[in-house]
Amino acid sequence: MISVIIPTFNEEEDIAQCLVSLTHQTVPRSEYEIIVVDGGSKDATCEIARKYADRVFIQTSRKVGGARNDGVATATGEIVATTDADCILPTDWIENIGKDFSDPRVSQIYGPVYPIEDTIGNRFSILLANTFARIGYYSRTFYYTLGCNTAFRKEAFKKAGMYRCIDAGDDLEIALRMKDQGKILFDGKLKVGFSMRRYQQFGTIRSLYEWVYIVAHGGETQKYSYSQKKYR
């Protein structure tokens, strides 16, 4: 069993396409579960999610990392995967995750992304991000994991201390602790559609600057509201 955790907040415009992509996988639906952890949405996010997900509930922990932790706490699968409500998952996403964890040495896996909004600028930005991720992985100097496309062996994830409840950088920081639990694997086949809406709204340079600023300040800051989505 693989448990897929999706944190949400006011995602009624995007959540359906994400969940539909998850219901059209190459493995039987009985082999994975979908858990949506909501931050108190004011729109129809939860109503839409209940049409597809096995479980939808309101988070009790802080921030998006806390939402993912809450989902893991209720997960029945030995493997837990995380993605975002505005992503699109390839049909073989669950299948490839299962194959990767057939190696008992693996504790965490992650993969690249591609822009859903297919423009030249977005392709270039994602190319840089994916190149950065590959350089870090193959040089073994850092692991540029993303919460929208990663999976863990659940018990190893718990032993590592789970996600920190911070504004940004929680998906990178967790890899620093997961490497002590086993092998971290980058799988190029786990290619997830990634929404560039926030980059388009705020601009790529400003978005990256604000993300770096927040990470440099330990993941929490009051200076920028860009990354502080209203997860409880």
ROSE-4610 file (N, C-alpha, C; in Angstrom, 1 decimal, always signed):
// ROSE-4610
residu = [M/M/M/I/I/I/S/S/S/V/V/V/I/I/I/I/I/I/P/P/P/T/T/T/F/F/F/N/N/N/E/E/E/E/E/E/E/E/E/D/D/D/I/I/I/A/A/A/Q/Q/Q/C/C/C/L/L/L/V/V/V/S/S/S/L/L/L/T/T/T/H/H/H/Q/Q/Q/T/T/T/V/V/V/P/P/P/R/R/R/S/S/S/E/E/E/Y/Y/Y/E/E/E/I/I/I/I/I/I/V/V/V/V/V/V/D/D/D/G/G/G/G/G/G/S/S/S/K/K/K/D/D/D/A/A/A/T/T/T/C/C/C/E/E/E/I/I/I/A/A/A/R/R/R/K/K/K/Y/Y/Y/A/A/A/D/D/D/R/R/R/V/V/V/F/F/F/I/I/I/Q/Q/Q/T/T/T/S/S/S/R/R/R/K/K/K/V/V/V/G/G/G/G/G/G/A/A/A/R/R/R/N/N/N/D/D/D/G/G/G/V/V/V/A/A/A/T/T/T/A/A/A/T/T/T/G/G/G/E/E/E/I/I/I/V/V/V/A/A/A/T/T/T/T/T/T/D/D/D/A/A/A/D/D/D/C/C/C/I/I/I/L/L/L/P/P/P/T/T/T/D/D/D/W/W/W/I/I/I/E/E/E/N/N/N/I/I/I/G/G/G/K/K/K/D/D/D/F/F/F/S/S/S/D/D/D/P/P/P/R/R/R/V/V/V/S/S/S/Q/Q/Q/I/I/I/Y/Y/Y/G/G/G/P/P/P/V/V/V/Y/Y/Y/P/P/P/I/I/I/E/E/E/D/D/D/T/T/T/I/I/I/G/G/G/N/N/N/R/R/R/F/F/F/S/S/S/I/I/I/L/L/L/L/L/L/A/A/A/N/N/N/T/T/T/F/F/F/A/A/A/R/R/R/I/I/I/G/G/G/Y/Y/Y/Y/Y/Y/S/S/S/R/R/R/T/T/T/F/F/F/Y/Y/Y/Y/Y/Y/T/T/T/L/L/L/G/G/G/C/C/C/N/N/N/T/T/T/A/A/A/F/F/F/R/R/R/K/K/K/E/E/E/A/A/A/F/F/F/K/K/K/K/K/K/A/A/A/G/G/G/M/M/M/Y/Y/Y/R/R/R/C/C/C/I/I/I/D/D/D/A/A/A/G/G/G/D/D/D/D/D/D/L/L/L/E/E/E/I/I/I/A/A/A/L/L/L/R/R/R/M/M/M/K/K/K/D/D/D/Q/Q/Q/G/G/G/K/K/K/I/I/I/L/L/L/F/F/F/D/D/D/G/G/G/K/K/K/L/L/L/K/K/K/V/V/V/G/G/G/F/F/F/S/S/S/M/M/M/R/R/R/R/R/R/Y/Y/Y/Q/Q/Q/Q/Q/Q/F/F/F/G/G/G/T/T/T/I/I/I/R/R/R/S/S/S/L/L/L/Y/Y/Y/E/E/E/W/W/W/V/V/V/Y/Y/Y/I/I/I/V/V/V/A/A/A/H/H/H/G/G/G/G/G/G/E/E/E/T/T/T/Q/Q/Q/K/K/K/Y/Y/Y/S/S/S/Y/Y/Y/S/S/S/Q/Q/Q/K/K/K/K/K/K/Y/Y/Y/R/R/R]
num = [1/1/1/2/2/2/3/3/3/4/4/4/5/5/5/6/6/6/7/7/7/8/8/8/9/9/9/10/10/10/11/11/11/12/12/12/13/13/13/14/14/14/15/15/15/16/16/16/17/17/17/18/18/18/19/19/19/20/20/20/21/21/21/22/22/22/23/23/23/24/24/24/25/25/25/26/26/26/27/27/27/28/28/28/29/29/29/30/30/30/31/31/31/32/32/32/33/33/33/34/34/34/35/35/35/36/36/36/37/37/37/38/38/38/39/39/39/40/40/40/41/41/41/42/42/42/43/43/43/44/44/44/45/45/45/46/46/46/47/47/47/48/48/48/49/49/49/50/50/50/51/51/51/52/52/52/53/53/53/54/54/54/55/55/55/56/56/56/57/57/57/58/58/58/59/59/59/60/60/60/61/61/61/62/62/62/63/63/63/64/64/64/65/65/65/66/66/66/67/67/67/68/68/68/69/69/69/70/70/70/71/71/71/72/72/72/73/73/73/74/74/74/75/75/75/76/76/76/77/77/77/78/78/78/79/79/79/80/80/80/81/81/81/82/82/82/83/83/83/84/84/84/85/85/85/86/86/86/87/87/87/88/88/88/89/89/89/90/90/90/91/91/91/92/92/92/93/93/93/94/94/94/95/95/95/96/96/96/97/97/97/98/98/98/99/99/99/100/100/100/101/101/101/102/102/102/103/103/103/104/104/104/105/105/105/106/106/106/107/107/107/108/108/108/109/109/109/110/110/110/111/111/111/112/112/112/113/113/113/114/114/114/115/115/115/116/116/116/117/117/117/118/118/118/119/119/119/120/120/120/121/121/121/122/122/122/123/123/123/124/124/124/125/125/125/126/126/126/127/127/127/128/128/128/129/129/129/130/130/130/131/131/131/132/132/132/133/133/133/134/134/134/135/135/135/136/136/136/137/137/137/138/138/138/139/139/139/140/140/140/141/141/141/142/142/142/143/143/143/144/144/144/145/145/145/146/146/146/147/147/147/148/148/148/149/149/149/150/150/150/151/151/151/152/152/152/153/153/153/154/154/154/155/155/155/156/156/156/157/157/157/158/158/158/159/159/159/160/160/160/161/161/161/162/162/162/163/163/163/164/164/164/165/165/165/166/166/166/167/167/167/168/168/168/169/169/169/170/170/170/171/171/171/172/172/172/173/173/173/174/174/174/175/175/175/176/176/176/177/177/177/178/178/178/179/179/179/180/180/180/181/181/181/182/182/182/183/183/183/184/184/184/185/185/185/186/186/186/187/187/187/188/188/188/189/189/189/190/190/190/191/191/191/192/192/192/193/193/193/194/194/194/195/195/195/196/196/196/197/197/197/198/198/198/199/199/199/200/200/200/201/201/201/202/202/202/203/203/203/204/204/204/205/205/205/206/206/206/207/207/207/208/208/208/209/209/209/210/210/210/211/211/211/212/212/212/213/213/213/214/214/214/215/215/215/216/216/216/217/217/217/218/218/218/219/219/219/220/220/220/221/221/221/222/222/222/223/223/223/224/224/224/225/225/225/226/226/226/227/227/227/228/228/228/229/229/229/230/230/230/231/231/231/232/232/232]
x = [+0.8/+0.0/+0.9/+0.5/+1.2/+0.2/+0.5/-0.4/+0.1/-0.8/-0.5/-1.1/-0.2/-0.7/-0.7/-1.8/-1.9/-2.4/-1.6/-2.1/-2.8/-3.9/-4.7/-5.1/-5.3/-6.0/-6.5/-7.9/-8.5/-8.0/-8.1/-7.6/-8.7/-9.9/-11.0/-10.8/-9.9/-9.7/-8.8/-8.0/-6.9/-7.0/-7.7/-7.6/-8.2/-9.2/-9.9/-8.9/-8.2/-7.3/-6.1/-5.7/-4.7/-5.2/-6.4/-7.0/-7.4/-7.9/-8.2/-7.0/-5.9/-4.6/-4.2/-4.5/-4.2/-5.1/-6.3/-7.2/-7.0/-6.2/-5.9/-4.5/-4.2/-2.8/-2.8/-1.6/-1.4/-1.5/-1.6/-1.8/-3.2/-3.8/-5.1/-5.3/-6.5/-6.8/-6.7/-6.9/-6.8/-5.4/-4.4/-3.0/-2.4/-3.3/-2.9/-4.1/-3.8/-4.9/-4.5/-5.5/-5.3/-5.9/-5.0/-5.4/-5.2/-6.3/-6.2/-6.3/-5.3/-5.3/-5.4/-6.6/-6.9/-6.6/-6.2/-5.9/-7.0/-8.3/-9.4/-9.9/-10.0/-10.4/-11.8/-11.9/-13.2/-14.0/-13.5/-14.1/-14.6/-14.7/-15.3/-14.2/-13.0/-11.9/-12.2/-12.7/-13.0/-14.1/-15.2/-16.3/-15.8/-14.9/-14.4/-13.5/-12.7/-11.7/-12.4/-13.5/-14.2/-14.8/-14.9/-15.3/-14.3/-13.0/-11.9/-11.1/-10.9/-9.9/-10.6/-9.7/-10.2/-10.4/-9.7/-9.9/-9.6/-10.5/-10.3/-10.6/-9.6/-9.8/-9.0/-9.3/-8.7/-7.4/-6.3/-5.1/-5.1/-4.3/-4.1/-2.8/-1.8/-0.4/-0.2/+0.9/+1.1/+1.8/+1.5/+2.1/+1.9/+2.5/+2.3/+3.0/+4.2/+4.9/+4.0/+3.4/+2.5/+1.3/+0.8/-0.3/+0.1/+1.3/+1.9/+2.1/+2.6/+2.8/+1.5/+0.5/-0.9/-1.3/-1.1/-1.5/-0.8/+0.5/+1.4/+0.9/+0.4/+0.0/-1.2/-2.0/-3.2/-3.0/-1.9/-1.6/-1.5/-2.1/-2.0/-0.9/-0.3/+0.7/+2.1/+2.9/+4.3/+5.1/+4.6/+5.3/+4.3/+4.9/+4.0/+4.6/+3.8/+4.2/+3.5/+4.2/+3.6/+3.6/+2.5/+2.4/+1.6/+1.4/+0.6/-0.7/-1.6/-3.0/-3.0/-2.0/-2.0/-1.1/-0.7/+0.2/-0.6/+0.0/-0.6/+0.4/-0.1/+0.8/+0.7/+1.9/+1.9/+1.2/+0.7/-0.1/+0.7/+2.0/+2.8/+3.6/+3.1/+3.8/+3.8/+2.6/+2.5/+3.3/+3.2/+3.9/+5.4/+6.0/+7.4/+7.9/+7.0/+7.4/+7.5/+6.6/+6.6/+7.9/+8.2/+9.5/+10.7/+10.8/+11.9/+12.1/+11.0/+11.1/+11.2/+11.3/+11.6/+13.0/+13.9/+15.2/+15.1/+15.3/+15.2/+16.1/+17.2/+18.1/+17.6/+16.6/+16.0/+15.1/+15.4/+14.5/+13.7/+14.2/+13.4/+13.7/+12.7/+12.9/+12.3/+12.8/+12.2/+12.5/+11.9/+12.0/+11.9/+12.0/+11.9/+10.5/+10.4/+9.0/+9.1/+7.9/+7.8/+6.7/+6.7/+5.7/+4.4/+3.3/+2.0/+1.7/+2.1/+1.9/+3.1/+2.9/+4.1/+4.5/+5.4/+5.9/+7.4/+8.1/+9.5/+10.2/+9.7/+10.3/+10.1/+8.9/+8.7/+9.5/+9.7/+10.6/+12.0/+12.5/+13.8/+14.0/+13.0/+13.1/+13.1/+12.3/+12.2/+13.5/+14.0/+15.3/+16.4/+16.5/+17.5/+17.2/+16.0/+15.7/+16.0/+15.6/+15.9/+17.4/+18.1/+19.6/+20.2/+19.8/+20.3/+20.0/+18.9/+18.6/+19.5/+19.7/+20.6/+22.1/+22.5/+23.9/+24.1/+23.1/+23.2/+23.2/+22.3/+22.2/+23.5/+23.9/+25.0/+26.4/+26.4/+27.6/+27.6/+26.4/+26.1/+26.4/+26.2/+26.5/+25.2/+24.0/+22.8/+21.7/+20.5/+19.3/+18.2/+18.0/+17.0/+15.6/+15.1/+13.8/+12.7/+11.5/+10.4/+9.2/+8.4/+7.2/+6.2/+6.2/+5.3/+5.6/+6.8/+7.2/+8.2/+7.8/+8.8/+8.0/+8.7/+8.1/+9.1/+8.6/+9.4/+9.0/+9.9/+9.5/+9.0/+7.8/+7.1/+7.8/+8.3/+9.0/+10.3/+11.0/+12.2/+11.9/+10.8/+10.4/+10.1/+9.4/+9.1/+10.4/+11.3/+12.5/+13.3/+13.3/+14.0/+13.4/+12.2/+11.6/+10.6/+10.3/+9.2/+9.5/+8.6/+8.8/+8.9/+9.7/+9.7/+8.5/+7.8/+6.7/+7.1/+7.6/+8.2/+7.6/+7.9/+7.3/+7.8/+9.1/+9.7/+11.0/+11.3/+12.6/+12.4/+11.2/+11.0/+11.2/+10.9/+11.1/+12.6/+13.4/+14.9/+15.5/+15.0/+15.6/+15.5/+14.3/+14.0/+15.0/+15.5/+16.5/+17.8/+18.1/+19.4/+19.3/+18.1/+17.9/+17.6/+16.9/+16.6/+17.8/+18.8/+20.0/+20.7/+20.4/+20.9/+20.0/+18.9/+18.0/+18.1/+18.9/+19.1/+19.4/+19.3/+19.6/+18.6/+19.0/+18.1/+18.3/+17.2/+17.2/+16.5/+17.2/+16.6/+16.1/+14.9/+14.3/+13.8/+14.4/+14.0/+12.7/+12.2/+10.9/+9.7/+10.0/+8.9/+8.8/+8.3/+8.2/+6.8/+6.7/+5.4/+5.1/+3.9/+3.5/+3.3/+4.1/+4.2/+3.6/+2.7/+2.1/+3.1/+3.2/+4.1/+3.3/+2.1/+1.2/+1.8/+2.5/+3.1/+4.2/+5.0/+6.1/+5.6/+4.5/+3.9/+3.3/+2.8/+2.1/+3.1/+4.2/+5.2/+6.5/+6.7/+7.9/+8.9/+9.6/+10.5/+11.7/+12.3/+13.4/+13.0/+11.9/+11.4/+11.0/+10.3/+9.9/+11.1/+12.1/+13.3/+14.1/+14.1/+14.8/+14.1/+12.7/+12.0/+12.1/+12.1/+12.3/+13.7/+14.7/+16.1/+16.2/+15.5/+15.5/+14.9/+13.8/+13.1/+13.9/+14.5/+15.3/+16.5/+17.1/+18.3/+18.0/+16.7/+16.3/+15.7/+16.1/+15.6/+14.2/+13.7/+12.4/+11.2/+11.4/+10.3/+10.7/+9.8/+10.0/+8.6/+8.5/+7.3/+7.5/+8.7/+8.9/+8.1/+8.0/+7.3/+6.0/+5.0/+3.8/+3.6/+4.5/+4.4/+4.4/+5.3/+5.3/+4.4/+3.8/+3.0/+1.6/+1.4/+0.0/-0.7/-2.0/-2.7/-3.1/-2.1/-2.3/-2.3/-3.2/-3.4/-2.1]
y = [-1.2/+0.0/+1.3/+2.2/+3.5/+4.6/+5.4/+6.5/+7.8/+8.5/+9.8/+10.9/+11.8/+13.0/+14.2/+15.0/+16.2/+17.3/+18.3/+19.4/+20.4/+21.0/+21.9/+23.2/+24.3/+25.4/+26.3/+26.3/+27.1/+26.7/+25.4/+24.9/+24.4/+24.9/+24.4/+24.5/+25.4/+25.5/+24.4/+23.8/+22.9/+21.5/+21.3/+20.0/+18.9/+19.1/+18.1/+17.4/+18.3/+17.7/+16.9/+17.3/+16.6/+15.2/+15.2/+14.0/+13.0/+13.6/+12.7/+12.0/+12.8/+12.1/+11.0/+11.2/+10.1/+8.9/+9.1/+8.0/+7.2/+7.8/+7.1/+6.6/+5.7/+5.2/+3.7/+3.3/+2.0/+0.8/+1.1/+0.1/+0.1/-1.0/-1.0/+0.1/+0.6/+1.6/+1.1/-0.2/-0.8/-0.8/-0.5/-0.6/+0.8/+1.8/+3.1/+3.8/+4.7/+5.5/+7.0/+7.9/+9.3/+10.0/+10.8/+11.5/+13.0/+13.8/+15.2/+15.9/+16.7/+17.4/+18.9/+19.4/+20.8/+21.8/+23.0/+24.0/+24.9/+24.5/+25.3/+26.1/+25.5/+26.2/+26.8/+28.0/+28.7/+28.5/+27.7/+27.4/+26.0/+25.4/+24.0/+23.0/+23.3/+22.3/+21.0/+21.0/+19.7/+18.9/+19.6/+19.0/+18.3/+18.9/+18.3/+17.1/+17.3/+16.3/+15.0/+15.1/+14.0/+13.1/+13.6/+12.8/+11.8/+12.0/+11.2/+10.6/+11.3/+10.9/+9.9/+9.1/+8.1/+8.8/+9.9/+10.6/+12.1/+12.9/+14.4/+14.9/+15.6/+16.2/+17.5/+18.2/+19.5/+19.2/+19.8/+19.6/+20.2/+19.7/+20.2/+20.8/+20.4/+20.9/+22.2/+22.9/+24.2/+24.0/+24.9/+25.0/+23.8/+24.0/+22.9/+21.6/+21.8/+20.6/+19.9/+20.6/+20.0/+19.3/+19.8/+19.2/+17.8/+17.8/+16.5/+15.5/+16.0/+15.2/+14.6/+15.4/+14.9/+13.8/+14.0/+13.0/+11.7/+11.8/+10.6/+9.8/+10.6/+10.0/+9.1/+9.4/+8.6/+7.6/+7.6/+6.8/+5.3/+4.4/+3.0/+2.3/+3.1/+2.5/+2.5/+1.5/+1.5/+2.6/+3.0/+4.1/+5.3/+6.5/+7.7/+8.6/+9.1/+10.0/+11.3/+12.4/+13.7/+14.4/+15.2/+16.1/+17.3/+18.2/+19.4/+19.4/+20.2/+20.2/+20.7/+21.5/+22.1/+21.3/+20.1/+19.3/+18.3/+17.7/+16.6/+15.5/+14.3/+13.1/+12.2/+11.7/+10.8/+9.5/+8.8/+7.6/+6.5/+6.5/+5.5/+5.9/+7.0/+7.6/+6.6/+6.1/+5.1/+3.9/+3.4/+2.2/+2.4/+3.5/+3.7/+3.9/+4.5/+4.7/+3.3/+2.4/+1.0/+0.3/+0.5/-0.2/+0.3/+1.7/+2.2/+1.7/+1.5/+1.1/-0.5/-1.1/-2.6/-2.8/-1.8/-1.8/-1.5/-2.4/-2.1/-1.1/-0.7/+0.3/+1.7/+1.9/+3.2/+3.7/+4.9/+5.6/+6.7/+7.4/+8.5/+8.5/+8.9/+9.1/+10.4/+11.0/+12.2/+12.3/+13.2/+13.3/+14.7/+14.9/+16.2/+16.6/+17.9/+18.4/+19.0/+19.3/+20.0/+21.1/+22.2/+23.3/+22.9/+23.0/+22.8/+24.0/+25.2/+26.4/+26.4/+25.8/+25.6/+26.8/+27.6/+28.7/+28.6/+29.3/+29.3/+29.6/+30.7/+31.2/+30.1/+29.5/+28.5/+27.2/+26.9/+25.7/+26.0/+27.2/+27.5/+27.5/+28.0/+28.0/+26.6/+25.8/+24.4/+23.6/+23.9/+23.3/+23.6/+24.8/+25.2/+24.4/+24.3/+23.6/+22.2/+21.5/+20.1/+19.8/+20.7/+20.6/+20.7/+21.7/+21.9/+20.7/+20.0/+18.8/+17.7/+17.5/+16.5/+16.7/+17.9/+18.2/+17.9/+18.3/+18.0/+16.5/+15.8/+14.3/+13.6/+13.8/+13.0/+13.4/+14.6/+15.1/+14.7/+14.2/+13.9/+15.0/+16.3/+17.4/+18.0/+17.8/+18.2/+17.5/+17.5/+16.8/+17.8/+18.3/+19.3/+18.7/+18.1/+17.5/+18.5/+18.1/+19.0/+18.2/+18.9/+18.3/+17.9/+18.4/+18.0/+16.7/+16.1/+14.9/+14.1/+13.6/+12.9/+11.8/+10.8/+9.7/+9.2/+8.6/+8.1/+6.7/+6.0/+4.8/+5.4/+5.0/+5.7/+5.6/+4.5/+4.3/+5.1/+5.1/+5.9/+7.4/+7.8/+9.2/+9.6/+8.8/+9.1/+9.1/+8.2/+8.1/+9.4/+9.9/+11.1/+12.4/+12.3/+13.5/+14.2/+13.6/+14.2/+15.6/+16.3/+17.6/+18.6/+19.6/+20.8/+21.7/+22.3/+23.1/+24.6/+24.9/+26.2/+26.7/+27.9/+28.5/+28.1/+27.7/+27.3/+26.5/+25.6/+24.8/+23.5/+23.2/+22.0/+20.8/+20.9/+19.7/+19.4/+20.4/+20.3/+19.8/+20.4/+20.1/+18.7/+18.1/+16.7/+15.8/+16.0/+15.1/+15.0/+16.1/+16.1/+15.1/+14.9/+13.9/+12.5/+12.5/+11.2/+10.4/+11.1/+10.4/+9.5/+9.8/+9.0/+7.7/+7.7/+6.5/+5.5/+5.9/+5.0/+5.8/+5.1/+5.7/+6.6/+7.8/+8.7/+8.6/+8.4/+8.1/+9.1/+9.6/+10.5/+9.7/+9.7/+8.9/+9.9/+9.9/+10.8/+10.4/+9.2/+8.8/+9.4/+9.8/+10.4/+11.9/+12.2/+13.5/+14.1/+15.1/+15.6/+17.0/+17.2/+18.5/+19.5/+20.6/+21.6/+22.9/+23.4/+24.7/+25.9/+26.8/+27.9/+29.2/+29.0/+30.1/+31.2/+30.7/+31.7/+32.4/+31.7/+32.3/+33.4/+33.0/+34.0/+35.2/+34.9/+36.0/+37.0/+36.5/+37.3/+37.6/+36.8/+36.9/+35.9/+35.3/+34.2/+34.7/+35.8/+36.3/+36.6/+37.4/+37.7/+36.5/+35.5/+34.3/+33.5/+33.4/+32.7/+33.4/+34.7/+35.5/+35.4/+35.4/+35.3/+33.9/+32.9/+31.6/+31.4/+31.9/+31.8/+32.6/+33.8/+34.6/+33.8/+33.2/+32.5/+31.3/+30.5/+29.4/+29.8/+30.9/+31.5/+31.9/+32.2/+32.6/+31.5/+30.3/+29.1/+28.7/+29.2/+28.7/+29.5/+30.5/+31.3/+32.8/+33.5/+35.0/+35.7/+36.9/+37.7/+38.7/+38.8/+39.8/+39.6/+38.3/+38.0/+37.2/+37.4/+36.7/+35.7/+35.8/+34.9/+33.5/+33.0/+31.6/+31.2/+32.2/+31.8/+31.6/+30.5/+30.1/+29.8/+30.0/+30.0/+28.6/+27.7/+26.4/+26.7/+26.1/+26.3/+26.3]
z = [+0.0/+0.0/+0.0/-0.9/-0.9/-0.6/+0.3/+0.8/+0.2/-0.5/-1.2/-0.3/+0.1/+1.0/+0.1/+0.2/-0.5/+0.4/+0.8/+1.6/+0.7/+1.2/+0.4/+1.2/+0.4/+1.0/-0.2/-0.3/-1.4/-2.7/-3.0/-4.3/-5.2/-5.1/-5.9/-7.4/-7.9/-9.3/-9.9/-9.0/-9.4/-8.9/-7.7/-7.0/-7.8/-8.6/-9.4/-10.4/-11.2/-12.2/-11.5/-10.3/-9.6/-9.2/-8.6/-8.1/-9.2/-10.3/-11.5/-12.0/-12.1/-12.5/-11.6/-10.3/-9.4/-9.4/-9.9/-10.0/-11.4/-12.3/-13.5/-13.6/-12.6/-12.5/-13.1/-13.4/-14.0/-13.0/-11.8/-10.8/-10.2/-9.7/-9.2/-8.1/-8.1/-7.1/-5.7/-5.5/-4.2/-3.6/-4.5/-4.0/-3.5/-3.5/-2.9/-2.4/-1.5/-0.9/-1.1/-1.2/-1.4/-0.1/+0.5/+1.7/+1.5/+1.6/+1.5/+2.9/+3.2/+4.5/+4.2/+4.6/+4.3/+5.4/+5.0/+6.0/+6.4/+6.1/+6.5/+5.3/+4.1/+2.9/+3.0/+2.4/+2.4/+1.1/+0.2/-1.0/-1.1/-2.3/-2.4/-2.5/-2.0/-2.1/-1.5/-0.3/+0.4/-0.2/-0.7/-1.4/-2.6/-3.4/-4.6/-4.2/-3.2/-2.9/-2.4/-1.7/-1.2/-2.3/-3.6/-4.7/-5.1/-4.8/-5.3/-4.2/-3.1/-2.0/-1.1/-0.5/+0.5/+1.9/+2.1/+3.4/+3.2/+3.8/+3.7/+5.1/+5.7/+7.0/+7.2/+8.2/+8.5/+9.4/+9.0/+9.7/+11.1/+12.0/+13.3/+13.6/+12.8/+13.0/+12.1/+12.4/+11.7/+10.3/+9.4/+8.1/+7.2/+6.0/+5.0/+5.4/+6.1/+6.6/+7.6/+8.5/+9.5/+8.9/+7.8/+7.0/+6.5/+6.0/+5.5/+6.6/+7.7/+8.9/+9.4/+9.4/+9.8/+8.9/+7.6/+6.7/+6.9/+7.1/+7.4/+8.6/+9.6/+10.9/+10.7/+9.7/+9.4/+8.3/+7.6/+6.5/+6.9/+6.1/+6.3/+5.5/+4.5/+3.7/+4.3/+3.9/+4.4/+3.7/+2.5/+1.7/+1.7/+1.9/+1.9/+0.8/-0.1/-1.2/-1.0/-1.3/-1.2/-2.5/-2.8/-3.9/-3.6/-4.5/-4.3/-5.1/-4.6/-5.2/-6.6/-7.0/-8.4/-9.3/-8.9/-9.8/-10.6/-11.6/-12.4/-12.4/-12.0/-11.8/-13.1/-13.5/-14.7/-14.3/-15.3/-15.0/-14.3/-14.5/-13.9/-12.6/-12.0/-10.9/-9.7/-9.3/-8.2/-8.5/-9.8/-10.2/-10.0/-10.5/-10.4/-8.9/-8.1/-6.7/-6.1/-6.4/-5.8/-6.3/-7.5/-8.1/-7.3/-7.1/-6.5/-5.1/-4.4/-3.0/-2.9/-4.0/-3.9/-3.4/-3.5/-3.0/-1.5/-0.6/+0.9/+1.4/+0.6/+1.1/+1.0/+0.1/-0.2/+0.9/+1.4/+2.4/+1.8/+0.7/+0.1/-1.4/-2.1/-3.6/-4.0/-5.1/-5.6/-7.1/-7.8/-9.2/-9.7/-11.1/-11.7/-11.9/-12.4/-12.7/-14.1/-14.7/-15.9/-15.7/-16.4/-16.2/-16.9/-16.1/-16.7/-17.7/-17.3/-18.1/-19.1/-20.3/-21.1/-22.0/-21.4/-22.1/-22.1/-23.0/-23.1/-21.8/-21.2/-19.9/-18.8/-18.7/-17.7/-18.0/-19.2/-19.5/-19.1/-19.3/-18.9/-17.4/-16.7/-15.2/-14.7/-15.2/-14.7/-15.2/-16.3/-16.8/-15.8/-15.3/-14.3/-13.0/-12.6/-11.3/-11.4/-12.5/-12.7/-12.8/-13.5/-13.6/-12.3/-11.5/-10.1/-9.3/-9.4/-8.7/-9.0/-10.3/-10.8/-10.4/-10.4/-10.0/-8.5/-7.7/-6.3/-6.0/-6.7/-6.5/-6.9/-8.1/-8.6/-8.0/-7.5/-6.7/-5.3/-4.9/-3.4/-2.5/-3.0/-2.1/-1.5/-2.1/-1.6/-2.3/-1.7/-2.4/-2.5/-3.7/-4.0/-4.2/-3.1/-3.2/-3.1/-3.7/-3.7/-3.1/-2.3/-1.7/-2.7/-3.9/-4.9/-5.6/-5.3/-6.0/-5.2/-4.1/-3.3/-2.5/-2.1/-1.3/-0.3/+0.8/+1.9/+2.3/+2.9/+3.7/+5.0/+5.3/+6.4/+7.8/+8.1/+9.4/+9.5/+8.3/+8.3/+8.4/+7.8/+7.8/+9.3/+10.0/+11.4/+12.3/+12.0/+12.8/+12.6/+11.3/+11.0/+11.6/+12.1/+12.8/+12.0/+10.8/+9.9/+9.4/+8.8/+8.3/+9.4/+9.3/+10.1/+9.7/+10.7/+10.4/+10.2/+9.0/+8.6/+7.4/+7.0/+5.8/+4.5/+4.5/+3.2/+3.5/+2.6/+2.7/+3.5/+3.9/+4.7/+3.8/+2.5/+1.7/+1.3/+1.4/+1.3/+2.6/+3.7/+5.0/+5.4/+5.1/+5.5/+4.9/+3.7/+3.0/+3.8/+4.5/+5.3/+6.4/+6.9/+8.0/+7.4/+6.3/+5.7/+5.2/+4.8/+4.3/+5.4/+6.7/+7.8/+8.0/+7.3/+7.4/+6.3/+5.2/+4.1/+2.9/+1.7/+0.4/-0.1/-0.6/-1.2/-2.7/-3.5/-4.9/-5.7/-6.7/-7.7/-8.9/-9.3/-10.3/-11.4/-12.6/-13.7/-14.3/-14.0/-14.5/-13.7/-12.5/-11.7/-12.1/-13.3/-13.8/-13.6/-12.7/-12.3/-12.9/-13.4/-13.9/-12.7/-12.8/-11.7/-12.2/-11.4/-11.7/-11.5/-12.4/-12.3/-11.9/-11.4/-11.2/-10.2/-9.1/-8.2/-8.8/-9.6/-10.3/-11.3/-12.0/-12.9/-12.2/-11.0/-10.3/-9.7/-9.2/-8.5/-9.3/-10.4/-11.1/-10.6/-11.6/-11.2/-10.3/-10.7/-9.9/-8.4/-8.3/-7.0/-6.2/-6.9/-6.2/-5.6/-6.5/-6.1/-4.9/-5.0/-4.0/-2.7/-2.7/-1.5/-0.8/-1.7/-1.2/-0.6/-1.2/-0.7/+0.6/+0.7/+1.9/+3.1/+2.8/+3.9/+4.4/+3.4/+3.8/+4.6/+4.2/+4.9/+6.3/+6.5/+7.9/+8.7/+8.3/+9.1/+8.7/+7.6/+7.1/+7.6/+8.5/+9.0/+9.0/+8.5/+8.5/+8.3/+8.8/+8.6/+7.5/+6.9/+5.9/+4.6/+4.2/+2.9/+3.2/+2.5/+2.6/+1.4/+0.5/-0.7/-0.4/+0.5/+0.8/+1.9/+2.6/+3.8/+3.4/+2.7/+2.3/+3.7/+3.7/+5.0/+5.4/+5.4/+6.1/+7.6/+8.3/+9.7/+10.5]
